[in-house]
Amino acid sequence: MSYRTLLVLSALIIAVSIGLRQSLGLFMPPMTVELGITAATFGFAIAVQNIVWGFAQPVVGAIADRHGPVPVLIGTSLMYAAGLALMAFSKTVPGGLQIGGILAGIGTAGTGFGVLIGTVSRATPAEKRTRTVGTVAAAASLGTFAIAPLGQALIGSLGWKGALFAFAGLAASMAVISLGVRESQAAPTAARTSAPKLNLGDAVRQAMAHRGYLFMTLAFFACGFQLVFITTHLPTYLAICGVAPGVSGTALGLIGLFNAAGTYVFGRLGSRYSQKHLLAVIYLLRTMIIGVFLALPISPSTVLVFAAAMGFLWLGVIPLVTGIIGRVFGLAHFNTLYGLVFLSHQVGSFFGAWMGGLVFTRMGNYNFAWAALIVIGLTAFTLQWMMDERPPEEKGSGGRAVPMPA
């Protein structure tokens, strides 16, 4: 297949996958009312989905590294669809909400950024890699812009059950699109062909001994904590503040639209400036925007401005994190190493979704949760700014050079 076709298909699959995932918060108000469950129960189901996604990411990444992306894409697309369909039976199937979330979490691990960004990275020359990943991630970000308002409209016309079945159909369509994906390799650089290739176990041990990798992994926790709290609990928070329900869908759609622009911009900047410092700036700006949003009166206008500003900073982390991993550790085990970093992101997502529901159920408001977002965001900025991004062979190990994977 052509390189351009690979980029288009990858962006389309990621767009559907992430668009569906980031729109699930729209289902909280109608499902909690009809099922008689608390916000904490719904938040915990979304939290389980995210933590399963995180633990599944290194596994599906390793499978894709070994067997190629297509089997992983098809299998996880169907699991995604099955999980969303099962959630529609939450009223009659015991544990349907939680089991459906588990299946959807595995589905997102296979169809989201991890596997396909590795495929795109291997097909792209090193000097264009960060820019290209940013372009693909930006195009994929339009999925939320399209799917969030669609989800709100489907809930209004079909009810939350019908909307979930429609979402399941969209998830299943990714399996069909995946049939056209073919892996290709960029021409290797001299540095990569001359370096010995590490096996998977050695590559993981090398990464876990790298302090910069650990700092970036810990900082990525805050990314998941902040973003999943917002996508899961913003609709309910706005309802408490008296904002019309339609504004929530529009806000999530704006996040997707501005996300596309921001991801493209940070992909371009990452090819010219320090990727670790750009990551730190994203964490700092997000935290500052949250603080300003909370300090202002909540209205439809401030909500939409907040959504646009956060959207611009939403997934700009993807080309930067993947660029650092590829540059520091190479691409031989890229999907696995990215999966481990992403696991931290999803642990943060778990606590962001669960903590928000727990706080609201016990306190009747989200004040403590918003404060936690600010503290964790500032911590992430500090860790990311201090990251050591030298490759292992430059750092050495006990004065001895450590070979870099091909």
Secondary structure, DSSP 8 states (H G I E B T S, - for coil): --HHHHHHHHHHHHHHHHHHHTTGGGGHHHHHHHHT--HHHHHHHHHHHHHHHHHHHHHHHHHHHHH-HHHHHHHHHHHHHHHHHHHTTTTTSTTHHHHHHHHHHHHHHHHSHHHHHHHHHHTS-GGGHHHHHHHHHHHHHHHHHHHHHHHHHHHHHHHHHHHHHHHHHHHHHHHHHHTT---------HHHHHS----HHHHHHHHHT-HHHHHHHHHHHHHHHHHHHHHHHHHHHHHHTT--HHHHHHHHHHHHHHHHHHHHHHHHHHTTS-HHHHHHHHHHHHHHHHHHHHHS---HHHHHHHHHHHHHTSSTHHHHHHHHHHHHH-STTHHHHHHHHHHHHHHHHHHHHHHHHHHHHHHSSSHHHHHHHHHHHHHHHHHHHT-----HHHH-BTTB------
